[in-house]
Amino acid sequence: MTRRPPRTHRWPLVGVAVLLASLAASALAQTGPDCRLDSPAAVTLERYRPDSAPTAGAWTLRVRSTRGCVARLQIEGLSEPGRLMLAGPAATGDRLALSISGQPSGTEPVAAAPVDAASITVGPQQDQTLRLWLRPEPGQWLAAGNWQHTVLARLIDAQGRTLDTREVRISAQVDATVRAQFSDTAGGSQLARLDFGLLQQGARRSTTLDVQANTPHSVVLESTQRGHLTNARAPQSPAIAWTLRINGQTVGLATAARLPFATGGRQRHVLEAEIGSVERVLAGEYRDELQITITAQ
């Protein structure tokens, strides 16, 4: 009789090895760091106008934990503590400056990495919310369009090991804005009055209009009486013609005159009015109004 050698069954050992490895990995997962960082992928601020007071926008971060954790939060991508710079729509090198702080008022500037922005202590089955406030600095006459920059929020442990990260795009829309005022009066004004006193042919008066714009714009000038001064008491009587010059160039007033400006920036315009012939006109007060409309393109 032929005896067959006993069979050796090895597959259960493989199964045991896999099971042991799985148990070891599970034990490691149970004892490892337990901090999770939540944040929106993008934070968009309210529309920004250079001539208005800016509004602060909130960036909300939340740290969650199942078993509890102690960690530190760092913000990478700040230009300096409490300051963030957004790149613009054109490759000009200009930057829109934002403050980043722990309070809506702008106090408590947020530290820039590698300095900690906040310390985190979260109990089991709890979470901790942090709110950072972003506000454009006022009076930045930068090009209209979308400005943005990406920062990185990093959660680290006491040994400096990364526990979690979130990349966040910060953006702000700068509105096309034009501001104009006459600089002859104290503090500037939207109204200028040219008083000639006793009218004489060739008499001149001038005023200065300052324009600030962050976009191409147009200036439209329209005379109510089409370039004539009319008698306030007898408007149907003969009128007195007058001439308008802007920066030394004569502008016709028979119809509305439109002057385009292809770029923004700060510009100063000298407006000069000159009286024409005053012969054979009635005595009295003569008037005209020049309306100036500046429109952003």
NULUM-814535 format. One record per atom (N, C-alpha, C): residue in one letter; x, y, z. Coordinates in steps of 0.001 Angstrom, whole numbers, padded with zeros to 6 digits, always signed. Example, Ala and Ser with C-alpha at 12.3 -4.5 7.8 and 13.67 -1.06 7.14 Angstrom:
# NULUM-814535
A+013190-005690+007800A+012300-004500+007800A+013200-003300+007800S+012850-002250+007080S+013670-001060+007140S+012900+000030+007870
This chain:
# NULUM-814535
M+000856-001200+000000M+000000+000000+000000M+000883+001238+000000T+000502+002134-000849T+001275+003388-000947T+000645+004446-000045R+001485+005049+000832R+000970+006082+001742R+001300+007466+001197R+000288+008291+001130R+000495+009656+000659R+000990+010530+001811P+001969+011377+001505P+002477+012273+002553P+001386+013253+002990P+001381+013619+004223P+000349+014575+004703P+000488+015930+004005R-000654+016529+003733R-000655+017850+003082R-000423+018947+004119T+000301+019959+003649T+000563+021105+004527T-000316+022282+004091H-001105+022781+005000H-002015+023898+004679H-001399+025199+005167R-000978+026052+004225R-000316+027301+004597R-001236+028535+004529W-002281+028427+003802W-003108+029640+003613W-003689+030209+004894P-003988+029394+005920P-004480+030040+007150P-003448+030947+007792L-002159+030625+007635L-001126+031469+008206L-001084+032828+007512V-001287+032782+006184V-001340+034043+005447V-002497+034885+005948G-003611+034227+006149G-004768+034938+006656G-004508+035545+008021V-003806+034834+008861V-003488+035337+010189V-002563+036542+010096A-001569+036443+009157A-000635+037548+008996A-001360+038806+008536V-002279+038644+007580V-003052+039789+007105V-003905+040352+008220L-004478+039467+009004L-005317+039910+010098L-004514+040672+011131L-003310+040160+011446L-002461+040850+012412L-002044+042237+011905A-001699+042300+010610A-001316+043582+010041A-002483+044561+010084S-003680+044042+009817S-004854+044903+009857S-005112+045406+011268L-004935+044528+012254L-005124+044934+013633L-004101+045979+014050A-002858+045807+013575A-001811+046762+013922A-002111+048138+013320A-002564+048135+012059A-002901+049403+011415A-004076+050064+012119S-005047+049267+012529S-006196+049817+013239S-005794+050409+014572A-004891+049735+015274A-004421+050257+016559A-003671+051562+016374L-002878+051671+015281L-002140+052896+015003L-003097+054042+014710A-004162+053713+013945A-005126+054755+013619A-005842+055255+014870Q-006081+054369+015813Q-006772+054764+017033Q-005914+055620+017945T-004592+055486+017848T-003716+056232+018741T-003068+057441+018062G-003207+057602+016743G-002587+058696+016016G-003325+060016+016225P-002851+061118+015600P-003477+062432+015736P-004922+062417+015259D-005764+063153+015919D-007191+063185+015608D-007674+064628+015525C-007097+065409+014613C-007499+066793+014376C-007838+066953+012909R-009018+067464+012637R-009418+067709+011253R-009765+069182+011099L-009255+069789+010028L-009440+071215+009774L-010435+071402+008633D-011484+072155+008885D-012481+072466+007865D-012417+073953+007524S-012523+074251+006228S-012519+075631+005769S-013120+075687+004378P-013806+076781+004021P-014250+076928+002628P-013043+077017+001704A-013214+076539+000489A-012112+076588-000480A-011864+078005-000981A-012858+078882-000845A-012717+080253-001321A-013475+081193-000391V-012906+082371-000177V-013546+083429+000592V-013596+084669-000295T-014793+085132-000598T-014979+086300-001465T-015493+087466-000636L-014775+088573-000681L-015164+089753+000076L-016215+090555-000680E-016865+091474+000031E-017815+092360-000630E-017091+093256-001631R-017843+093731-002612R-017261+094576-003653R-016611+095811-003033Y-015471+096189-003582Y-014655+097250-002996Y-014643+098470-003901R-014928+099641-003317R-014846+100906-004030R-013764+101763-003372P-012822+102258-004154P-011729+103045-003563P-012188+104302-002835D-013359+104829-003193D-013814+106085-002592D-014753+105869-001409S-014917+104620-000971S-015839+104323+000126S-015128+103541+001229A-015722+103556+002405A-015156+102798+003524A-015316+101302+003259P-014248+100520+003344P-014337+099092+003056P-015050+098318+004160T-015578+097163+003793T-016292+096290+004724T-015464+095044+005002A-015450+094611+006256A-014706+093409+006633A-015515+092161+006294G-014817+091116+005829G-015439+089834+005544G-014851+088759+006435A-015653+087750+006773A-015223+086714+007706A-014738+085468+006974W-013661+084895+007485W-013143+083596+007047W-013277+082662+008254T-014138+081654+008122T-014432+080759+009241T-013703+079433+009069L-012948+079046+010101L-012268+077753+010145L-012809+076970+011335R-012855+075642+011193R-013356+074800+012278R-012445+073587+012433V-012056+073304+013674V-011237+072129+013992V-012130+071120+014693R-012168+069894+014163R-013004+068834+014732R-012128+067715+015273S-012648+066990+016263S-011901+065864+016823S-012870+064837+017395T-012509+063557+017252T-013300+062469+017828T-012852+062151+019245R-011527+062090+019421R-010989+061721+020728R-010387+062904+021473G-010373+064072+020824G-009762+065247+021425G-008357+065471+020886C-007940+066744+020799C-006605+067031+020285C-006124+068394+020759V-004827+068546+020758V-004173+069823+021036V-003292+070130+019835A-003451+071304+019261A-002727+071624+018031A-002483+073116+017949R-001765+073510+016878R-001493+074920+016593R-001887+075208+015153L-002381+076424+014922L-002776+076837+013573L-001788+077870+013045Q-001317+077654+011834Q-000450+078618+011173Q-001036+078977+009814I-000855+080243+009408I-001350+080734+008128I-000162+081090+007248E-000019+080396+006136E+001062+080646+005186E+000545+081479+004019G+001380+082402+003541G+001002+083225+002391G+000743+084669+002737L+000910+085063+004013L+000776+086464+004389L+002062+087206+004037S+001932+088464+003636S+003123+089250+003304S+003868+089673+004564E+003129+089846+005652E+003680+090219+006950E+002582+089984+007972P+002877+090027+009269P+001824+089818+010257P+000658+090780+010055G-000546+090218+009983G-001747+091032+009861G-001984+091626+008496R-001261+091168+007471R-001407+091787+006142R-001324+090729+005043L-002209+090900+004063L-002312+089977+002936L-002394+090797+001659M-001674+090378+000621M-001638+091132-000629M-002256+090302-001752L-003257+090889-002451L-003926+090216-003555L-003379+090713-004886A-003173+089786-005817A-002708+090138-007161A-003894+090529-008021G-003663+091467-008951G-004745+092022-009739G-004955+091349-011078P-005913+091884-011867P-006251+091299-013166P-005192+091524-014232A-004314+092504-014029A-003258+092787-015008A-001892+092554-014359A-000935+092164-015183A+000405+091867-014672A+001204+093158-014502T+000748+093996-013576T+001406+095284-013349T+002277+095279-012109G+002151+094239-011303G+002893+094212-010049G+002178+094892-008911D+001023+095538-009190D+000259+096173-008122D-000374+095106-007229R-000637+095474-005990R-001253+094556-005041R-002331+095283-004244L-003429+094589-003993L-004496+095106-003142L-004223+094624-001724A-004003+095555-000800A-003628+095214+000567A-004869+094966+001419L-004844+093856+002169L-005900+093518+003099L-005305+093345+004486S-006050+093748+005490S-005672+093406+006856S-006364+092100+007218I-005708+091268+008024I-006289+090017+008504I-006094+089984+010009S-007205+089883+010723S-007154+090032+012172S-008179+089119+012832G-008080+089073+014143G-008995+088251+014913G-010259+088973+015337Q-010382+090273+014985Q-011549+091065+015357Q-012058+091846+014148P-013385+092061+014047P-013916+092839+012926P-013345+094249+012857S-012946+094793+014007S-012418+096152+014048S-010997+096245+013497G-010352+095100+013267G-008988+095097+012752G-007932+094927+013817T-008353+094852+015082T-007388+094600+016151T-006995+093116+016149E-005968+092788+016886E-005432+091423+016946E-004972+090937+015574P-003943+091553+014999P-003426+091089+013707P-003024+089620+013766V-003323+088888+012711V-002997+087465+012647V-001514+087294+012323A-000843+086449+013079A+000576+086200+012855A+000786+085420+011563A+001925+085656+010933A+002295+084940+009706A+003188+083759+010062A+002982+082622+009361A+003823+081451+009586A+005300+081828+009380P+006210+081256+010195P+006038+080102+011096P+005549+080435+012492V+005111+081649+012745V+004540+081977+014049V+003098+081474+014077D+002675+080949+015236D+001325+080411+015361D+000289+081527+015315A-000782+081280+014566A-001896+082221+014516A-002886+081955+015638A-002955+080697+016104A-003890+080340+017174A-003479+079014+017784S-003870+078802+019047S-003693+077524+019731S-005041+076825+019811I-005057+075515+019583I-006296+074752+019506I-006312+073686+020589T-007378+073637+021347T-007617+072551+022296T-009064+072108+022136V-009238+070870+021658V-010571+070355+021362V-010798+069082+022168G-011907+069007+022870G-012254+067814+023632G-012854+066734+022746P-013043+065529+023297P-013638+064426+022528P-015024+064791+021992Q-015247+064444+020739Q-016517+064685+020068Q-016909+066172+020093Q-015903+067041+020018Q-016166+068470+020017Q-015495+069136+018824D-015756+070411+018650D-015080+071186+017621D-014845+072596+018134Q-013927+073295+017494Q-013596+074679+017858Q-013632+075530+016605T-014330+076663+016668T-014476+077551+015520T-013606+078783+015696L-012888+079124+014647L-012090+080348+014624L-012590+081208+013477R-012703+082498+013738R-013163+083421+012696R-012115+084516+012523L-011569+084591+011304L-010598+085625+010969L-011279+086655+010072W-010893+087926+010252W-011570+089019+009538W-010625+089652+008529L-011127+089774+007301L-010359+090327+006184L-010983+091650+005755R-010155+092686+005641R-010680+093997+005264R-009674+094707+004343P-010113+095127+003138P-009212+095921+002279P-008861+097239+002954E-007635+097668+002787E-007250+098978+003307E-007911+100066+002450P-008352+101169+003047P-009101+102190+002301P-008213+102981+001342G-008869+103579+000341G-008191+104528-000548G-007211+103927-001526Q-007396+102668-001924Q-006491+102050-002895Q-007099+102180-004299W-006553+103106-005083W-007069+103354-006424W-006374+102420-007406L-006782+101158-007347L-006204+100129-008203L-007183+099755-009307A-006678+099072-010322A-007487+098753-011502A-008734+097959-011128A-009833+098261-011809A-011074+097525-011588A-010901+096084-012056G-011561+095163-011352G-011480+093754-011705G-011336+092882-010473N-011034+091601-010701N-010933+090633-009621N-009490+090511-009133W-009307+090626-007823W-007996+090513-007181W-008026+089306-006264Q-006951+088496-006269Q-006990+087277-005474Q-005598+086807-005064H-005587+085954-004057H-004354+085358-003555H-004739+084082-002798T-003872+083092-002831T-004137+081820-002153T-003258+081694-000918V-003875+081331+000197V-003153+081097+001444V-003347+079637+001854L-002524+079199+002787L-002595+077829+003283L-002746+077856+004792A-003825+077242+005281A-004030+077067+006717A-003485+075695+007088R-002566+075679+008051R-001910+074421+008427R-002106+074163+009924L-002541+072940+010237L-002715+072501+011611L-001539+071591+011962I-000805+071911+013031I+000381+071132+013400I+000302+070754+014874D+001056+069685+015229D+001086+069266+016626D+002255+069915+017354A+002472+069506+018595A+003506+070123+019419A+004903+069903+018855Q+005089+068833+018094Q+006391+068539+017497Q+006565+069173+016119G+005579+069927+015658G+005671+070582+014360G+005239+069717+013206R+004660+068554+013484R+004194+067668+012406R+002827+068130+011903T+002652+068075+010593T+001396+068525+009991T+000279+067527+010261L-000830+068033+010788L-002003+067201+011034L-003038+067330+009924D-003205+068530+009402D-004167+068755+008324D-003884+070117+007699T-004266+070304+006436T-004083+071580+005742T-005313+071887+004901R-005506+073170+004651R-006554+073618+003733R-006025+074809+002932E-006149+074716+001607E-005764+075814+000721E-007007+076656+000447V-006872+077971+000619V-008031+078856+000513V-007696+080031-000404R-008568+080303-001362R-008390+081429-002272R-009173+082628-001729I-008471+083732-001473I-009084+084974-001000I-009231+085907-002203S-010426+086428-002430S-010629+087292-003603S-011504+088491-003246A-011303+089569-004007A-012088+090795-003844A-012286+091417-005214Q-013485+091891-005469Q-013814+092559-006725Q-013729+094064-006535V-012831+094716-007273V-012695+096170-007203V-013589+096787-008275D-014496+097649-007855D-015428+098282-008794D-014752+099417-009564A-015194+099612-010800A-014764+100779-011565A-015311+102032-010878T-014425+102948-010526T-014805+104092-009699T-014177+105373-010228V-014962+106429-010229V-014476+107753-010611V-014930+108753-009544R-014017+109609-009120R-014348+110664-008173R-013846+111990-008728A-014673+113028-008620A-014289+114341-009142A-014741+115428-008182Q-013947+116473-008081Q-014315+117619-007261Q-013529+118849-007706F-014132+119987-007502F-013443+121248-007772F-012529+121552-006589S-011278+121835-006890S-010285+122012-005828S-010136+123452-005366D-010888+124376-005963D-010738+125788-005596D-011341+126115-004235T-012312+125309-003795T-012962+125569-002519T-012345+124694-001442A-012414+125145-000206A-011825+124401+000902A-012498+123039+001034G-011684+121967+001032G-012218+120633+001175G-012803+120036-000084G-012795+120798-001183G-013340+120278-002432G-014850+120404-002472S-015404+120431-003679S-016846+120604-003826S-017289+120042-005174Q-018582+119721-005257Q-019169+119271-006511Q-019724+120435-007322L-019584+121664-006793L-020139+122840-007457L-019115+123964-007458A-018954+124616-008615A-018078+125790-008722A-018885+126932-009335R-018648+128134-008850R-019356+129313-009358R-018331+130300-009889L-018512+130690-011153L-017644+131697-011766L-018428+133009-011855D-017989+133987-011085D-018691+135274-011022D-017839+136326-011735F-018388+136896-012814F-017644+137871-013610F-017884+139309-013158G-018808+139516-012246G-019107+140891-011860G-019708+141648-013047L-019221+142862-013303L-019672+143639-014453L-019083+143023-015722L-019971+142553-016609L-019520+141824-017795L-018757+142730-018755Q-017636+142201-019211Q-016827+142872-020223Q-016331+141830-021220Q-016333+142212-022471Q-015847+141286-023496Q-014395+140912-023214G-014112+139613-023320G-012755+139119-023096G-012437+138784-021652A-013372+139059-020727A-013135+138725-019319A-013049+137202-019157R-012165+136771-018280R-011951+135329-018077R-012019+134968-016601R-012561+133789-016355R-012549+133195-015034R-012243+131696-015204S-011616+131090-014192S-011254+129675-014313S-011472+128942-012995T-011554+127647-013085T-011646+126768-011928T-010904+125476-012261T-010583+124699-011245T-009811+123474-011432T-010628+122268-010988L-010707+121289-011864L-011444+120054-011576L-010445+118908-011426D-010439+118283-010253D-009576+117131-009997D-010377+115852-010183V-009829+114934-010988V-010499+113662-011272V-009575+112524-010846Q-010144+111592-010103Q-009421+110379-009707Q-010215+109195-010228A-009546+108282-010956A-010247+107140-011546A-009333+105918-011561N-009940+104752-011478N-009172+103506-011581N-009526+102744-012854T-010080+103475-013826T-010532+102844-015060T-010586+103905-016160P-010555+103513-017432P-010829+104490-018493P-012196+105133-018263H-012323+106395-018629H-013565+107102-018357H-013771+108197-019383S-014952+108762-019366S-015260+109863-020277S-015821+111032-019476V-015528+112235-019972V-016038+113464-019370V-016968+114123-020394V-018222+114309-020022V-019209+114932-020902V-019562+116303-020337L-019456+117339-021180L-019760+118713-020768L-020958+119201-021579E-021939+119711-020866E-023156+120158-021540E-023612+121489-020954S-023680+122504-021830S-024143+123835-021437S-025665+123893-021561T-026318+124363-020492T-027775+124461-020510T-028261+125379-021630Q-027539+126485-021868Q-027931+127464-022886Q-027076+127366-024145R-026429+126197-024319R-025649+125938-025533R-024553+126976-025752G-023854+127317-024682G-022728+128236-024801G-023101+129696-024798H-024245+130045-024188H-024674+131451-024112H-025125+131765-022689L-024869+133020-022291L-025400+133547-021043L-026702+134263-021360T-027771+133892-020677T-029070+134514-020949T-029486+135402-019780N-030278+136428-020110N-030759+137375-019114N-031760+136668-018196A-031500+136728-016880A-032345+136006-015932A-033776+136514-015951R-034003+137843-016193R-035340+138403-016209R-035969+138419-017594A-035142+138421-018623A-035664+138463-019999A-034925+137412-020830P-035228+136141-020606P-034481+135075-021282P-034608+135087-022794Q-035625+135758-023354Q-035801+135801-024800Q-035006+136934-025449S-034386+137800-024633S-033590+138908-025174S-032256+138373-025682P-031516+139182-026466P-030216+138726-026987P-029305+138189-025874A-028657+137077-026139A-027786+136428-025163A-026328+136809-025412I-025471+136444-024483I-024038+136723-024591I-023301+135397-024754A-022599+135259-025855A-021849+134021-026095A-020624+133964-025175W-020249+132747-024796W-019028+132551-024013W-018297+131310-024509T-017020+131273-024270T-016162+130191-024775T-015579+129407-023599L-015537+128091-023764L-014957+127214-022742L-013656+126601-023257R-012647+126653-022420R-011383+125970-022723R-011053+125009-021578I-010610+123826-021945I-010152+122840-020960I-008684+122572-021216N-007882+122891-020243N-006428+122733-020368N-005898+123439-021615G-006496+124610-021917G-006034+125429-023036G-006677+125111-024362Q-007485+124047-024450Q-008123+123681-025712Q-009595+124070-025701T-010035+124716-026781T-011415+125176-026874T-012359+123993-027068V-013471+124013-026329V-014476+122954-026408V-015782+123570-026890G-016329+123055-027986G-017599+123561-028500G-018749+123175-027590L-019687+124124-027407L-020803+123885-026494L-022155+123891-027192A-022157+123945-028523A-023428+123922-029245A-024171+122609-028978T-023412+121551-028779T-023968+120258-028367T-023107+119740-027212A-023547+118658-026600A-022777+118066-025512A-021425+117598-026036A-020379+117950-025321A-019016+117576-025738A-018541+116404-024885R-018023+115389-025553R-017539+114200-024836R-016030+114079-025012L-015320+113990-023891L-013865+113859-023909L-013477+112509-023314P-012946+111584-024129P-012571+110268-023591P-011163+110284-022989F-010985+109492-021930F-009674+109312-021314F-009418+107814-021213A-008383+107354-021904A-008152+105921-022064A-007569+105256-020824T-007067+106022-019880T-006461+105435-018689T-007052+106063-017439G-006809+105411-016314G-007230+105945-015032G-006127+106802-014436G-006134+106903-013103G-005133+107703-012423G-005705+109031-011963R-004827+109922-011551R-005229+111240-011067R-004943+112282-012147Q-005961+113078-012460Q-005817+114097-013497Q-006402+115416-013002R-005778+116503-013407R-006257+117844-013053R-006597+118592-014330H-007822+119131-014394H-008291+119843-015575H-008591+121295-015192V-008014+122212-015934V-008293+123639-015730V-009374+124058-016714L-010506+124508-016196L-011625+124968-017019L-011639+126493-017003E-011618+127088-018184E-011591+128546-018298E-012749+129021-019160A-013474+130006-018655A-014586+130602-019410A-014205+132020-019817E-014514+132385-021087E-014213+133724-021604E-015487+134331-022176I-015756+135583-021805I-016963+136274-022237I-016783+136829-023657G-017847+136661-024476G-017832+137207-025825G-018359+138641-025851S-018899+139042-026979S-019379+140420-027159S-020559+140717-026233V-020522+141898-025625V-021620+142318-024736V-022351+143541-025300E-022214+143800-026581E-022884+144940-027201E-024362+144643-027434R-025173+145697-027294R-026596+145642-027610R-027323+144545-026819V-027011+144434-025566V-027741+143510-024695V-028376+144304-023565L-029443+143794-023038L-030145+144457-021947L-029334+144377-020654A-029560+145340-019798A-028945+145296-018478A-029596+144171-017672G-028842+143605-016779G-029382+142545-015939G-028345+141487-015620E-028790+140458-014940E-027898+139337-014566E-028008+138248-015620Y-026862+137802-016102Y-026816+136774-017144Y-026235+135478-016564R-026833+134350-016978R-026437+133063-016400R-026378+131961-017446D-025591+130967-017127D-025599+129679-017830D-025076+128638-016847E-025404+127402-017082E-024909+126313-016256E-024186+125296-017129L-023053+124846-016648L-022284+123811-017345L-022323+122552-016488Q-022937+121534-017011Q-023021+120263-016291Q-021910+119345-016764I-021168+118794-015819I-020039+117906-016128I-020374+116512-015603T-020417+115549-016481T-020729+114171-016118T-019522+113288-016428I-019042+112583-015424I-017876+111710-015594I-018364+110275-015415T-018105+109466-016416T-018625+108087-016420T-017478+107098-016562A-017455+106096-015675A-016467+105032-015766A-016823+104106-016919Q-015824+103627-017627Q-016062+102739-018765Q-016032+101271-018300
